Amino acid sequence: KFRLRHRLRAVLSGTEVGARRGVAAGARPQPAGREMLIPLEHVLLTVQILIGLRLIASLRAWLWQLDQEAGAGQLSKARQLSSHEEKRDGSAVSSDGSNATAERLLELQNHSLPGPPHEWRTRPVMLRVASGVNSGQQVEFNLPSSVFPVETDLFEGKMYFRLRGCAHEPKDYFFGKQRRLSAVVQGRFKQPLVMGECYTGYEFNAPFKNVPAPFLIRAGLRFIRTLAPTLVEDVLGERPYFLNPLCQTIQVMSVSMPGSEPPMTEALQENNSKLGGVFAEKRCDRIRRKNYFAVRENGAKHTFDPSLVYTMEFYEDKFDPAYFDLMLIGFRFNLNRYLGAQPLQIMGKHGAVPHGGSYLFNVEMWHESLVGPWSPERSQPFGCL
């Protein structure tokens, strides 16, 4: 802050500040009547500040427009909610239904909606296995007894989810942490796989809605790439996706011999010495491991060993699953506005081909706001019914 104030003061009164510096350093005084030029770095800083203010103003205008649209459709949503509750028995839509409602129902069918929310095992969030032996099975979360099996052609194990703000929240786990979601995967690979060829992320089958201006998206992606330089993405395409190397994305990893793996329902500690290579030579914490696998060439040096048990935890502090909100720079963005009737995923896959390759594990996360009008008061308590 001190440097910023000093540079701004120098830009606004560059002659006086420069004169003081020159006198203090014993520099030759400027001839009378000759103005001192503003340093180039001050000009560049001012331009950066103006661009940042412009981005913030554009973002606020876009949010205001979305709020106006949401307010204009509030009455229509209330009517749809009432109609939805009256027709929970699966009867046909009334003849006076709007075209928008019909399109919404068609959209839900195209994305394999897992039944109406009143039939879900948990509300307002519902988890469903999307690949492998148990594909289509709804699973629960938070309770230690909610650990469920996963099996695909490449991986066999189990998963455990913690969701903040939902029923049976494990408060001891979340105490003192910013994170709001935790997903733990534990199991063995059925065949050796190069770690650099395994990815995680999100894949969507329909384009996003209500997307902001392209220059805002580019600015956001530049920031994201500082955290995930190996990110592969397509935000504006017909089938958007975000893919990042699995071992660079995993927040905590523990590699163990069978029988000595850590409990899934307890706090996980980094233990990566059995990854081999540099990890066997010296102790590496999770930050060093993530930075190491951020280099593509390093991922090609390591292989998942079928004789070992891998415990991997993903967690997120910018996504609120209870309300399906993305939280950035002090704002909340309800993802229903942008995803339509499409879930998020907790998944791992072999291959960087979008919408291709073979899944290691894949669990969809649905929310009531994705499939129709929703208000928190109608779904209490959050979680298992």
TORKOL-4160 file (C-alpha; in steps of 0.2 Angstrom, whole numbers, padded with zeros to 4 digits, m for minus):
385
<pt num="1" X="0000" Y="0000" Z="0000"/>
<pt num="2" X="0014" Y="0012" Z="0004"/>
<pt num="3" X="0022" Y="0009" Z="m0013"/>
<pt num="4" X="0006" Y="0011" Z="m0022"/>
<pt num="5" X="0002" Y="0028" Z="m0013"/>
<pt num="6" X="0020" Y="0034" Z="m0016"/>
<pt num="7" X="0019" Y="0030" Z="m0035"/>
<pt num="8" X="0002" Y="0038" Z="m0037"/>
<pt num="9" X="0009" Y="0053" Z="m0028"/>
<pt num="10" X="0023" Y="0053" Z="m0040"/>
<pt num="11" X="0012" Y="0052" Z="m0055"/>
<pt num="12" X="0001" Y="0066" Z="m0049"/>
<pt num="13" X="0016" Y="0077" Z="m0044"/>
<pt num="14" X="0031" Y="0070" Z="m0052"/>
<pt num="15" X="0041" Y="0086" Z="m0053"/>
<pt num="16" X="0041" Y="0089" Z="m0035"/>
<pt num="17" X="0044" Y="0071" Z="m0030"/>
<pt num="18" X="0058" Y="0070" Z="m0043"/>
<pt num="19" X="0066" Y="0086" Z="m0037"/>
<pt num="20" X="0067" Y="0080" Z="m0019"/>
<pt num="21" X="0075" Y="0064" Z="m0025"/>
<pt num="22" X="0088" Y="0073" Z="m0035"/>
<pt num="23" X="0093" Y="0084" Z="m0021"/>
<pt num="24" X="0094" Y="0070" Z="m0009"/>
<pt num="25" X="0105" Y="0060" Z="m0020"/>
<pt num="26" X="0116" Y="0075" Z="m0025"/>
<pt num="27" X="0110" Y="0075" Z="m0043"/>
<pt num="28" X="0111" Y="0090" Z="m0054"/>
<pt num="29" X="0096" Y="0102" Z="m0052"/>
<pt num="30" X="0084" Y="0104" Z="m0067"/>
<pt num="31" X="0086" Y="0120" Z="m0077"/>
<pt num="32" X="0073" Y="0133" Z="m0073"/>
<pt num="33" X="0058" Y="0132" Z="m0084"/>
<pt num="34" X="0061" Y="0113" Z="m0089"/>
<pt num="35" X="0048" Y="0101" Z="m0083"/>
<pt num="36" X="0053" Y="0084" Z="m0077"/>
<pt num="37" X="0046" Y="0069" Z="m0087"/>
<pt num="38" X="0035" Y="0056" Z="m0077"/>
<pt num="39" X="0044" Y="0039" Z="m0076"/>
<pt num="40" X="0038" Y="0026" Z="m0088"/>
<pt num="41" X="0034" Y="0013" Z="m0073"/>
<pt num="42" X="0022" Y="0026" Z="m0066"/>
<pt num="43" X="0013" Y="0028" Z="m0082"/>
<pt num="44" X="0012" Y="0009" Z="m0084"/>
<pt num="45" X="0006" Y="0007" Z="m0066"/>
<pt num="46" X="m0008" Y="0020" Z="m0069"/>
<pt num="47" X="m0014" Y="0011" Z="m0085"/>
<pt num="48" X="m0015" Y="m0005" Z="m0075"/>
<pt num="49" X="m0025" Y="0003" Z="m0061"/>
<pt num="50" X="m0037" Y="0011" Z="m0074"/>
<pt num="51" X="m0039" Y="m0006" Z="m0083"/>
<pt num="52" X="m0043" Y="m0015" Z="m0066"/>
<pt num="53" X="m0056" Y="m0002" Z="m0062"/>
<pt num="54" X="m0064" Y="m0004" Z="m0079"/>
<pt num="55" X="m0065" Y="m0023" Z="m0076"/>
<pt num="56" X="m0073" Y="m0020" Z="m0059"/>
<pt num="57" X="m0085" Y="m0008" Z="m0066"/>
<pt num="58" X="m0090" Y="m0020" Z="m0080"/>
<pt num="59" X="m0092" Y="m0034" Z="m0068"/>
<pt num="60" X="m0103" Y="m0024" Z="m0057"/>
<pt num="61" X="m0114" Y="m0019" Z="m0072"/>
<pt num="62" X="m0115" Y="m0037" Z="m0077"/>
<pt num="63" X="m0121" Y="m0043" Z="m0060"/>
<pt num="64" X="m0133" Y="m0028" Z="m0059"/>
<pt num="65" X="m0141" Y="m0034" Z="m0076"/>
<pt num="66" X="m0142" Y="m0052" Z="m0070"/>
<pt num="67" X="m0151" Y="m0046" Z="m0054"/>
<pt num="68" X="m0163" Y="m0036" Z="m0064"/>
<pt num="69" X="m0167" Y="m0051" Z="m0075"/>
<pt num="70" X="m0169" Y="m0062" Z="m0059"/>
<pt num="71" X="m0181" Y="m0049" Z="m0051"/>
<pt num="72" X="m0191" Y="m0048" Z="m0067"/>
<pt num="73" X="m0194" Y="m0067" Z="m0067"/>
<pt num="74" X="m0197" Y="m0069" Z="m0048"/>
<pt num="75" X="m0216" Y="m0070" Z="m0050"/>
<pt num="76" X="m0214" Y="m0082" Z="m0065"/>
<pt num="77" X="m0203" Y="m0093" Z="m0054"/>
<pt num="78" X="m0215" Y="m0093" Z="m0040"/>
<pt num="79" X="m0229" Y="m0099" Z="m0051"/>
<pt num="80" X="m0218" Y="m0113" Z="m0058"/>
<pt num="81" X="m0214" Y="m0118" Z="m0040"/>
<pt num="82" X="m0232" Y="m0119" Z="m0036"/>
<pt num="83" X="m0236" Y="m0129" Z="m0052"/>
<pt num="84" X="m0221" Y="m0140" Z="m0048"/>
<pt num="85" X="m0227" Y="m0145" Z="m0031"/>
<pt num="86" X="m0245" Y="m0148" Z="m0037"/>
<pt num="87" X="m0238" Y="m0160" Z="m0051"/>
<pt num="88" X="m0226" Y="m0170" Z="m0040"/>
<pt num="89" X="m0235" Y="m0186" Z="m0045"/>
<pt num="90" X="m0228" Y="m0185" Z="m0063"/>
<pt num="91" X="m0243" Y="m0179" Z="m0072"/>
<pt num="92" X="m0242" Y="m0169" Z="m0088"/>
<pt num="93" X="m0238" Y="m0150" Z="m0089"/>
<pt num="94" X="m0254" Y="m0140" Z="m0090"/>
<pt num="95" X="m0260" Y="m0133" Z="m0106"/>
<pt num="96" X="m0256" Y="m0115" Z="m0101"/>
<pt num="97" X="m0238" Y="m0119" Z="m0097"/>
<pt num="98" X="m0226" Y="m0108" Z="m0105"/>
<pt num="99" X="m0214" Y="m0112" Z="m0119"/>
<pt num="100" X="m0199" Y="m0109" Z="m0107"/>
<pt num="101" X="m0206" Y="m0122" Z="m0095"/>
<pt num="102" X="m0207" Y="m0135" Z="m0110"/>
<pt num="103" X="m0189" Y="m0131" Z="m0115"/>
<pt num="104" X="m0183" Y="m0133" Z="m0098"/>
<pt num="105" X="m0191" Y="m0150" Z="m0096"/>
<pt num="106" X="m0183" Y="m0155" Z="m0113"/>
<pt num="107" X="m0167" Y="m0149" Z="m0107"/>
<pt num="108" X="m0168" Y="m0159" Z="m0091"/>
<pt num="109" X="m0172" Y="m0175" Z="m0101"/>
<pt num="110" X="m0157" Y="m0172" Z="m0112"/>
<pt num="111" X="m0145" Y="m0171" Z="m0097"/>
<pt num="112" X="m0152" Y="m0187" Z="m0089"/>
<pt num="113" X="m0160" Y="m0178" Z="m0074"/>
<pt num="114" X="m0160" Y="m0191" Z="m0059"/>
<pt num="115" X="m0179" Y="m0189" Z="m0055"/>
<pt num="116" X="m0188" Y="m0175" Z="m0047"/>
<pt num="117" X="m0180" Y="m0168" Z="m0031"/>
<pt num="118" X="m0193" Y="m0175" Z="m0020"/>
<pt num="119" X="m0187" Y="m0192" Z="m0025"/>
<pt num="120" X="m0169" Y="m0189" Z="m0021"/>
<pt num="121" X="m0161" Y="m0197" Z="m0006"/>
<pt num="122" X="m0153" Y="m0181" Z="m0001"/>
<pt num="123" X="m0159" Y="m0163" Z="m0003"/>
<pt num="124" X="m0155" Y="m0150" Z="m0009"/>
<pt num="125" X="m0139" Y="m0158" Z="m0015"/>
<pt num="126" X="m0139" Y="m0175" Z="m0023"/>
<pt num="127" X="m0123" Y="m0185" Z="m0027"/>
<pt num="128" X="m0125" Y="m0199" Z="m0041"/>
<pt num="129" X="m0111" Y="m0211" Z="m0047"/>
<pt num="130" X="m0109" Y="m0207" Z="m0066"/>
<pt num="131" X="m0097" Y="m0220" Z="m0072"/>
<pt num="132" X="m0093" Y="m0238" Z="m0069"/>
<pt num="133" X="m0101" Y="m0253" Z="m0060"/>
<pt num="134" X="m0113" Y="m0242" Z="m0049"/>
<pt num="135" X="m0117" Y="m0230" Z="m0062"/>
<pt num="136" X="m0134" Y="m0221" Z="m0058"/>
<pt num="137" X="m0133" Y="m0225" Z="m0040"/>
<pt num="138" X="m0137" Y="m0210" Z="m0028"/>
<pt num="139" X="m0125" Y="m0209" Z="m0013"/>
<pt num="140" X="m0125" Y="m0199" Z="0003"/>
<pt num="141" X="m0112" Y="m0189" Z="0012"/>
<pt num="142" X="m0105" Y="m0182" Z="0028"/>
<pt num="143" X="m0109" Y="m0197" Z="0039"/>
<pt num="144" X="m0094" Y="m0209" Z="0041"/>
<pt num="145" X="m0107" Y="m0223" Z="0036"/>
<pt num="146" X="m0109" Y="m0214" Z="0019"/>
<pt num="147" X="m0093" Y="m0221" Z="0012"/>
<pt num="148" X="m0098" Y="m0229" Z="m0005"/>
<pt num="149" X="m0089" Y="m0241" Z="m0017"/>
<pt num="150" X="m0083" Y="m0235" Z="m0035"/>
<pt num="151" X="m0076" Y="m0247" Z="m0048"/>
<pt num="152" X="m0072" Y="m0244" Z="m0067"/>
<pt num="153" X="m0061" Y="m0253" Z="m0079"/>
<pt num="154" X="m0046" Y="m0243" Z="m0073"/>
<pt num="155" X="m0049" Y="m0241" Z="m0054"/>
<pt num="156" X="m0057" Y="m0249" Z="m0039"/>
<pt num="157" X="m0060" Y="m0241" Z="m0022"/>
<pt num="158" X="m0071" Y="m0230" Z="m0012"/>
<pt num="159" X="m0076" Y="m0212" Z="m0010"/>
<pt num="160" X="m0082" Y="m0201" Z="0005"/>
<pt num="161" X="m0089" Y="m0183" Z="0003"/>
<pt num="162" X="m0090" Y="m0169" Z="0016"/>
<pt num="163" X="m0102" Y="m0155" Z="0012"/>
<pt num="164" X="m0102" Y="m0139" Z="0023"/>
<pt num="165" X="m0119" Y="m0132" Z="0027"/>
<pt num="166" X="m0128" Y="m0149" Z="0024"/>
<pt num="167" X="m0135" Y="m0161" Z="0037"/>
<pt num="168" X="m0124" Y="m0170" Z="0048"/>
<pt num="169" X="m0110" Y="m0158" Z="0044"/>
<pt num="170" X="m0093" Y="m0165" Z="0052"/>
<pt num="171" X="m0089" Y="m0149" Z="0061"/>
<pt num="172" X="m0073" Y="m0155" Z="0069"/>
<pt num="173" X="m0066" Y="m0157" Z="0051"/>
<pt num="174" X="m0072" Y="m0140" Z="0045"/>
<pt num="175" X="m0067" Y="m0130" Z="0061"/>
<pt num="176" X="m0054" Y="m0117" Z="0057"/>
<pt num="177" X="m0054" Y="m0121" Z="0039"/>
<pt num="178" X="m0061" Y="m0110" Z="0024"/>
<pt num="179" X="m0065" Y="m0126" Z="0013"/>
<pt num="180" X="m0083" Y="m0130" Z="0010"/>
<pt num="181" X="m0082" Y="m0147" Z="0001"/>
<pt num="182" X="m0071" Y="m0162" Z="0003"/>
<pt num="183" X="m0070" Y="m0177" Z="m0008"/>
<pt num="184" X="m0059" Y="m0192" Z="m0003"/>
<pt num="185" X="m0055" Y="m0206" Z="m0015"/>
<pt num="186" X="m0046" Y="m0221" Z="m0010"/>
<pt num="187" X="m0041" Y="m0237" Z="m0020"/>
<pt num="188" X="m0030" Y="m0246" Z="m0032"/>
<pt num="189" X="m0027" Y="m0244" Z="m0050"/>
<pt num="190" X="m0030" Y="m0260" Z="m0060"/>
<pt num="191" X="m0015" Y="m0257" Z="m0072"/>
<pt num="192" X="0000" Y="m0245" Z="m0073"/>
<pt num="193" X="m0005" Y="m0228" Z="m0079"/>
<pt num="194" X="0007" Y="m0213" Z="m0082"/>
<pt num="195" X="0003" Y="m0200" Z="m0070"/>
<pt num="196" X="0005" Y="m0186" Z="m0083"/>
<pt num="197" X="m0009" Y="m0194" Z="m0093"/>
<pt num="198" X="m0022" Y="m0194" Z="m0079"/>
<pt num="199" X="m0033" Y="m0178" Z="m0077"/>
<pt num="200" X="m0047" Y="m0171" Z="m0067"/>
<pt num="201" X="m0059" Y="m0157" Z="m0070"/>
<pt num="202" X="m0077" Y="m0153" Z="m0077"/>
<pt num="203" X="m0085" Y="m0158" Z="m0093"/>
<pt num="204" X="m0102" Y="m0151" Z="m0099"/>
<pt num="205" X="m0113" Y="m0156" Z="m0113"/>
<pt num="206" X="m0121" Y="m0140" Z="m0117"/>
<pt num="207" X="m0114" Y="m0122" Z="m0118"/>
<pt num="208" X="m0115" Y="m0110" Z="m0103"/>
<pt num="209" X="m0128" Y="m0097" Z="m0101"/>
<pt num="210" X="m0127" Y="m0079" Z="m0096"/>
<pt num="211" X="m0108" Y="m0078" Z="m0099"/>
<pt num="212" X="m0100" Y="m0062" Z="m0096"/>
<pt num="213" X="m0090" Y="m0052" Z="m0109"/>
<pt num="214" X="m0076" Y="m0062" Z="m0117"/>
<pt num="215" X="m0063" Y="m0050" Z="m0110"/>
<pt num="216" X="m0069" Y="m0053" Z="m0092"/>
<pt num="217" X="m0067" Y="m0072" Z="m0096"/>
<pt num="218" X="m0050" Y="m0070" Z="m0103"/>
<pt num="219" X="m0045" Y="m0060" Z="m0087"/>
<pt num="220" X="m0052" Y="m0073" Z="m0076"/>
<pt num="221" X="m0043" Y="m0087" Z="m0085"/>
<pt num="222" X="m0026" Y="m0077" Z="m0084"/>
<pt num="223" X="m0028" Y="m0077" Z="m0065"/>
<pt num="224" X="m0033" Y="m0096" Z="m0064"/>
<pt num="225" X="m0018" Y="m0100" Z="m0075"/>
<pt num="226" X="m0007" Y="m0093" Z="m0062"/>
<pt num="227" X="m0014" Y="m0106" Z="m0050"/>
<pt num="228" X="m0015" Y="m0120" Z="m0063"/>
<pt num="229" X="m0003" Y="m0117" Z="m0077"/>
<pt num="230" X="m0007" Y="m0134" Z="m0085"/>
<pt num="231" X="m0025" Y="m0130" Z="m0087"/>
<pt num="232" X="m0034" Y="m0136" Z="m0103"/>
<pt num="233" X="m0051" Y="m0127" Z="m0106"/>
<pt num="234" X="m0064" Y="m0121" Z="m0117"/>
<pt num="235" X="m0076" Y="m0109" Z="m0109"/>
<pt num="236" X="m0086" Y="m0103" Z="m0124"/>
<pt num="237" X="m0088" Y="m0119" Z="m0134"/>
<pt num="238" X="m0103" Y="m0129" Z="m0137"/>
<pt num="239" X="m0097" Y="m0142" Z="m0125"/>
<pt num="240" X="m0086" Y="m0133" Z="m0112"/>
<pt num="241" X="m0073" Y="m0141" Z="m0101"/>
<pt num="242" X="m0059" Y="m0138" Z="m0089"/>
<pt num="243" X="m0046" Y="m0151" Z="m0087"/>
<pt num="244" X="m0030" Y="m0151" Z="m0076"/>
<pt num="245" X="m0017" Y="m0165" Z="m0072"/>
<pt num="246" X="m0024" Y="m0176" Z="m0058"/>
<pt num="247" X="m0008" Y="m0176" Z="m0047"/>
<pt num="248" X="m0006" Y="m0157" Z="m0048"/>
<pt num="249" X="m0024" Y="m0154" Z="m0043"/>
<pt num="250" X="m0026" Y="m0166" Z="m0028"/>
<pt num="251" X="m0024" Y="m0156" Z="m0012"/>
<pt num="252" X="m0018" Y="m0170" Z="m0001"/>
<pt num="253" X="m0011" Y="m0187" Z="m0007"/>
<pt num="254" X="m0006" Y="m0202" Z="0003"/>
<pt num="255" X="0002" Y="m0218" Z="m0005"/>
<pt num="256" X="0003" Y="m0234" Z="0006"/>
<pt num="257" X="0005" Y="m0252" Z="0005"/>
<pt num="258" X="m0011" Y="m0262" Z="0006"/>
<pt num="259" X="m0017" Y="m0264" Z="0024"/>
<pt num="260" X="m0008" Y="m0248" Z="0030"/>
<pt num="261" X="m0019" Y="m0235" Z="0021"/>
<pt num="262" X="m0026" Y="m0220" Z="0032"/>
<pt num="263" X="m0044" Y="m0220" Z="0037"/>
<pt num="264" X="m0054" Y="m0210" Z="0024"/>
<pt num="265" X="m0066" Y="m0202" Z="0037"/>
<pt num="266" X="m0051" Y="m0194" Z="0047"/>
<pt num="267" X="m0040" Y="m0179" Z="0042"/>
<pt num="268" X="m0028" Y="m0184" Z="0029"/>
<pt num="269" X="m0009" Y="m0181" Z="0029"/>
<pt num="270" X="0002" Y="m0179" Z="0015"/>
<pt num="271" X="0013" Y="m0195" Z="0012"/>
<pt num="272" X="0020" Y="m0196" Z="m0005"/>
<pt num="273" X="0037" Y="m0204" Z="m0003"/>
<pt num="274" X="0031" Y="m0220" Z="m0013"/>
<pt num="275" X="0029" Y="m0209" Z="m0028"/>
<pt num="276" X="0047" Y="m0213" Z="m0031"/>
<pt num="277" X="0060" Y="m0201" Z="m0040"/>
<pt num="278" X="0063" Y="m0185" Z="m0031"/>
<pt num="279" X="0049" Y="m0189" Z="m0018"/>
<pt num="280" X="0059" Y="m0204" Z="m0012"/>
<pt num="281" X="0075" Y="m0194" Z="m0011"/>
<pt num="282" X="0069" Y="m0180" Z="0000"/>
<pt num="283" X="0053" Y="m0176" Z="0010"/>
<pt num="284" X="0041" Y="m0166" Z="m0001"/>
<pt num="285" X="0025" Y="m0157" Z="0006"/>
<pt num="286" X="0009" Y="m0155" Z="m0004"/>
<pt num="287" X="0014" Y="m0138" Z="m0011"/>
<pt num="288" X="0030" Y="m0145" Z="m0018"/>
<pt num="289" X="0021" Y="m0160" Z="m0025"/>
<pt num="290" X="0008" Y="m0149" Z="m0034"/>
<pt num="291" X="0022" Y="m0137" Z="m0040"/>
<pt num="292" X="0032" Y="m0152" Z="m0047"/>
<pt num="293" X="0017" Y="m0159" Z="m0056"/>
<pt num="294" X="0013" Y="m0142" Z="m0063"/>
<pt num="295" X="0027" Y="m0146" Z="m0076"/>
<pt num="296" X="0020" Y="m0157" Z="m0089"/>
<pt num="297" X="0037" Y="m0166" Z="m0091"/>
<pt num="298" X="0038" Y="m0171" Z="m0073"/>
<pt num="299" X="0021" Y="m0181" Z="m0074"/>
<pt num="300" X="0028" Y="m0192" Z="m0088"/>
<pt num="301" X="0042" Y="m0198" Z="m0075"/>
<pt num="302" X="0030" Y="m0206" Z="m0063"/>
<pt num="303" X="0017" Y="m0221" Z="m0064"/>
<pt num="304" X="0002" Y="m0226" Z="m0054"/>
<pt num="305" X="0007" Y="m0243" Z="m0046"/>
<pt num="306" X="m0007" Y="m0256" Z="m0045"/>
<pt num="307" X="0002" Y="m0264" Z="m0030"/>
<pt num="308" X="m0001" Y="m0248" Z="m0020"/>
<pt num="309" X="m0016" Y="m0239" Z="m0012"/>
<pt num="310" X="m0018" Y="m0221" Z="m0016"/>
<pt num="311" X="m0028" Y="m0210" Z="m0005"/>
<pt num="312" X="m0033" Y="m0193" Z="m0013"/>
<pt num="313" X="m0042" Y="m0178" Z="m0006"/>
<pt num="314" X="m0050" Y="m0164" Z="m0016"/>
<pt num="315" X="m0056" Y="m0149" Z="m0007"/>
<pt num="316" X="m0063" Y="m0132" Z="m0012"/>
<pt num="317" X="m0065" Y="m0116" Z="m0003"/>
<pt num="318" X="m0073" Y="m0106" Z="m0017"/>
<pt num="319" X="m0088" Y="m0116" Z="m0020"/>
<pt num="320" X="m0103" Y="m0118" Z="m0008"/>
<pt num="321" X="m0112" Y="m0134" Z="m0011"/>
<pt num="322" X="m0127" Y="m0130" Z="0000"/>
<pt num="323" X="m0132" Y="m0116" Z="m0011"/>
<pt num="324" X="m0123" Y="m0120" Z="m0027"/>
<pt num="325" X="m0114" Y="m0104" Z="m0026"/>
<pt num="326" X="m0096" Y="m0099" Z="m0033"/>
<pt num="327" X="m0088" Y="m0087" Z="m0022"/>
<pt num="328" X="m0075" Y="m0075" Z="m0029"/>
<pt num="329" X="m0068" Y="m0058" Z="m0024"/>
<pt num="330" X="m0083" Y="m0055" Z="m0012"/>
<pt num="331" X="m0097" Y="m0060" Z="m0024"/>
<pt num="332" X="m0108" Y="m0075" Z="m0025"/>
<pt num="333" X="m0113" Y="m0082" Z="m0042"/>
<pt num="334" X="m0127" Y="m0095" Z="m0042"/>
<pt num="335" X="m0121" Y="m0108" Z="m0054"/>
<pt num="336" X="m0139" Y="m0112" Z="m0060"/>
<pt num="337" X="m0138" Y="m0096" Z="m0070"/>
<pt num="338" X="m0123" Y="m0102" Z="m0080"/>
<pt num="339" X="m0124" Y="m0121" Z="m0081"/>
<pt num="340" X="m0143" Y="m0124" Z="m0084"/>
<pt num="341" X="m0148" Y="m0142" Z="m0080"/>
<pt num="342" X="m0130" Y="m0148" Z="m0079"/>
<pt num="343" X="m0121" Y="m0155" Z="m0063"/>
<pt num="344" X="m0104" Y="m0152" Z="m0057"/>
<pt num="345" X="m0092" Y="m0167" Z="m0056"/>
<pt num="346" X="m0079" Y="m0175" Z="m0045"/>
<pt num="347" X="m0070" Y="m0186" Z="m0057"/>
<pt num="348" X="m0053" Y="m0193" Z="m0063"/>
<pt num="349" X="m0049" Y="m0199" Z="m0080"/>
<pt num="350" X="m0036" Y="m0206" Z="m0091"/>
<pt num="351" X="m0032" Y="m0195" Z="m0106"/>
<pt num="352" X="m0033" Y="m0177" Z="m0109"/>
<pt num="353" X="m0046" Y="m0178" Z="m0123"/>
<pt num="354" X="m0062" Y="m0168" Z="m0118"/>
<pt num="355" X="m0077" Y="m0179" Z="m0117"/>
<pt num="356" X="m0066" Y="m0194" Z="m0121"/>
<pt num="357" X="m0054" Y="m0206" Z="m0113"/>
<pt num="358" X="m0059" Y="m0218" Z="m0099"/>
<pt num="359" X="m0065" Y="m0213" Z="m0081"/>
<pt num="360" X="m0056" Y="m0218" Z="m0066"/>
<pt num="361" X="m0070" Y="m0212" Z="m0055"/>
<pt num="362" X="m0084" Y="m0200" Z="m0059"/>
<pt num="363" X="m0098" Y="m0193" Z="m0047"/>
<pt num="364" X="m0110" Y="m0180" Z="m0052"/>
<pt num="365" X="m0116" Y="m0166" Z="m0040"/>
<pt num="366" X="m0134" Y="m0160" Z="m0043"/>
<pt num="367" X="m0143" Y="m0146" Z="m0034"/>
<pt num="368" X="m0162" Y="m0142" Z="m0033"/>
<pt num="369" X="m0158" Y="m0125" Z="m0041"/>
<pt num="370" X="m0153" Y="m0134" Z="m0057"/>
<pt num="371" X="m0169" Y="m0143" Z="m0060"/>
<pt num="372" X="m0182" Y="m0130" Z="m0055"/>
<pt num="373" X="m0187" Y="m0115" Z="m0044"/>
<pt num="374" X="m0179" Y="m0118" Z="m0026"/>
<pt num="375" X="m0179" Y="m0108" Z="m0010"/>
<pt num="376" X="m0169" Y="m0114" Z="0005"/>
<pt num="377" X="m0184" Y="m0114" Z="0017"/>
<pt num="378" X="m0193" Y="m0127" Z="0007"/>
<pt num="379" X="m0179" Y="m0140" Z="0009"/>
<pt num="380" X="m0174" Y="m0140" Z="0027"/>
<pt num="381" X="m0165" Y="m0149" Z="0034"/>
<pt num="382" X="m0151" Y="m0149" Z="0021"/>
<pt num="383" X="m0145" Y="m0167" Z="0018"/>
<pt num="384" X="m0152" Y="m0184" Z="0021"/>
<pt num="385" X="m0171" Y="m0185" Z="0022"/>
